């Protein structure tokens, strides 16, 4: 009988080829012409589950894209782990910036380049192969596992929360395992124990009933673009402090222990600036760059539009102007409350010479997982066993709203066991994933399942 870890080592070539087959499927959730490919990816995963010996394999239809479910539950006295991931991907545009076709996996320098390689096909596939290493070697899976793989994460998961609410008993678990984040650095295992929340808004400023000649009408009519610029400049002061009244009322301050943990992270500010191509960093005064990047709330303009955008000049006073603005939130901030405060603030500071409309798009709550949670401890130990390096703990600036929903609906904390790296170019051309970390990820996942029951008894 082969050992699961040996099976992983001897089967890694097969695992990679199976991943490449999945990466070839153009499961772009935002593109309705790719709906057949979405179904093809779901069917591919369902076939994988059946082949490795999973039970209750099913593709659930939704009003959008399908959800794939599978389980292997043989114990009454062992932890149940719900593994969540997504098989949909971002559009590959702009295509001309890819060095190889986005849906034809190419290996260069030990990395596989393809859309979805890291986000999230490669990372979620890790756990399927980990479970296979037990089921295909005749070893008893040490814990109960359930898989929940969706096809709408990249479009906001509109059908996932209703599905979870409707299938609470089927999805009941002791923890949720998610691999859709990055390690803190290359060869440096880390666990993300906190995520920021999100409130996403849009501002539209309307002035005259049509674009006007800027010479004929300039100086007589409020320019919506000028008005919008004035509104935006009043949202954050020069010290990076957000000026919305009541915005910080519910912000949970960073504790001394959290700030000490931030200082332990191997952060190189000069390398950080060089990587993103800036001369100086900017943010809320009184906090370090890592603290500002994940532990403090933010407000950023994500998009601006108004007036003439074409080549050359056109002397026009635009009729409308707009902006999309996101606010990243920290523990205890309510995204709905922040949306209300934002709307009230915009209406308060807007000039009466234009009409201003504020729209709320979507949002989600911040999440913090207790580092004393036994699932976190087991995951950290599994990382250390495989990577032979101390596991670091960090908060992340991004948002995964479903993590808060898992806690709210299922009462389960999530373990963010990411194997990606920031250089994976998620959502960008030339997305890639380290095949070394794909291999180590499978071994780490298998080790996590092996040692988890012992941690649950401590």
GIQUI-V645140 format. One record per pair of residues at least 12 apart in sequence whose ideal C-beta (glycine too) atoms are under 7 Angstrom apart, sorted by the first residue. I is the first residue (numbers start at 1). GAP is how many residues later the second one is. Records with the same first field share a line. If there is no record, write none. Layout:
I->GAP + GAP
This chain:
1->136 + 137
2->135
4->129 + 130 + 133 + 135 + 442
5->438 + 441
7->126 + 129 + 130
8->125 + 434 + 435 + 438
12->427
15->114 + 427
16->419
19->102 + 103 + 106
20->85
22->19 + 22 + 99 + 103
23->80 + 82 + 91 + 93 + 94 + 98
24->79 + 80 + 81
25->12 + 15 + 16 + 19
26->77
27->14 + 60 + 61 + 62 + 124
28->61 + 63
29->36 + 59 + 122 + 123 + 125 + 126
30->61 + 124 + 125
31->60
38->27 + 50 + 113
39->27
41->46 + 110
42->17 + 24 + 26 + 45 + 109
43->16
45->23 + 42 + 104
46->13 + 22
48->80
49->21 + 98
52->79 + 80 + 83 + 84
53->82
54->16 + 17 + 18
55->16 + 17
56->13 + 14 + 15
57->13
60->103
62->97 + 101
63->96
64->88 + 94 + 95
65->23 + 86 + 87
66->85
67->81 + 83 + 96
68->81
69->78 + 79
70->77
71->74 + 75
72->59 + 69 + 72 + 73
73->71
74->70
75->69
78->64 + 65 + 66 + 375
79->64 + 95 + 96 + 373 + 374 + 377
80->63 + 64 + 66 + 93 + 94
81->62 + 64 + 92 + 94 + 96
82->64 + 66 + 89 + 91 + 94 + 330
83->44 + 62 + 63 + 64 + 94
84->64 + 92 + 94 + 318
85->35 + 38 + 39 + 64 + 94 + 95
86->34 + 38 + 63 + 64 + 65 + 67
87->34 + 62 + 64
88->63 + 64 + 65 + 66
89->26 + 27 + 65
90->25 + 64 + 337
92->23
94->335
97->332
98->331 + 332
99->331
100->13
102->12 + 13
103->12
107->328
110->324 + 325 + 326
111->321 + 322 + 323 + 324
112->320 + 321 + 323
113->317 + 318 + 319
114->317
115->316
117->314 + 315 + 316
118->302 + 306 + 308 + 313 + 314 + 315
119->61 + 307 + 312
120->60
122->311 + 316
123->56 + 57 + 295 + 296 + 297
124->25 + 55
126->53 + 293 + 312 + 315 + 316 + 319
127->50 + 52 + 318
129->313
130->312 + 315 + 316 + 319
131->14
133->313
141->308
142->307 + 308 + 310 + 311
143->306 + 309 + 310
146->25 + 27
148->23
156->206
157->245
160->242
161->244
164->241 + 245 + 246
165->244
168->241 + 242
171->239
172->238
173->237 + 239
174->238
175->200 + 237 + 238 + 240
176->230 + 236 + 238
177->238 + 240
178->236 + 237 + 238
179->238 + 239 + 240
180->220 + 238
181->215 + 235 + 237 + 239
182->236 + 238 + 239 + 240
183->235 + 236 + 237 + 238
184->81 + 208 + 210
185->81
186->235
187->200 + 202
188->201 + 204
189->194 + 195 + 198 + 200 + 202
190->201 + 202 + 203 + 204
191->185 + 188 + 189 + 200 + 202 + 225 + 226
192->202 + 203 + 204 + 224 + 226
193->175 + 176 + 178 + 183 + 200 + 202
194->100 + 173 + 174 + 201 + 202
195->171 + 172 + 201 + 203 + 204 + 205 + 208
196->98 + 132 + 133 + 134 + 170 + 201 + 202 + 203
197->132 + 136 + 138 + 166 + 167 + 168 + 169 + 202
198->128 + 130 + 131 + 137 + 165 + 166 + 201 + 203
199->128 + 130 + 136 + 139 + 140 + 143 + 164
200->126 + 161 + 162 + 163
201->124 + 138 + 141 + 157 + 158 + 159 + 160
202->120 + 122 + 157 + 159
203->25 + 28 + 119 + 120 + 122 + 143 + 153 + 155
204->116 + 118 + 153
205->19 + 22 + 23 + 115 + 116 + 117 + 149 + 151
206->18 + 113 + 114 + 148 + 149
207->14 + 15 + 16 + 17 + 112 + 147
208->13 + 111
209->110
210->109
211->105 + 106 + 107 + 108
212->105
213->102
214->101 + 102 + 103
215->100
217->100
218->99
221->96
222->129 + 131 + 132
223->94
224->82 + 94 + 95 + 96 + 97 + 130
225->81 + 82 + 93 + 96
227->124 + 127
228->78 + 93 + 95
231->115 + 118 + 119
232->69 + 91
234->115
235->64
236->63
239->45 + 46
240->42 + 43 + 44 + 45
241->43
242->55 + 57
244->97 + 98 + 101
245->96 + 100
246->95
247->91 + 94
250->82 + 83 + 84
251->46 + 79 + 81 + 82
252->78 + 79 + 80
254->37 + 41
258->37
259->32
261->132
262->26 + 28 + 29
265->25 + 127 + 129
267->22 + 23
269->20
272->17
284->12
293->104
294->100 + 101 + 102 + 103
295->35 + 100
296->34
297->30 + 31 + 32 + 33 + 36
298->29 + 30
299->26 + 28
300->25 + 26
301->22 + 24
302->22 + 23 + 24
303->20 + 21
304->19
305->17
306->12 + 14 + 15 + 16
328->69 + 71
329->37
330->36
331->35 + 37
333->33
335->28 + 29 + 30
339->21 + 24
343->15
346->12
364->35 + 37 + 40
365->39
367->36 + 37 + 40
369->44 + 45
371->22
373->40
374->81 + 82 + 84
375->38 + 40 + 77
376->39
377->78
378->70 + 73 + 74 + 77
379->36 + 38 + 69
381->70
382->62 + 65 + 66 + 69
383->61
385->62
386->54 + 57 + 58 + 61
387->53
419->18 + 22
420->13
421->13
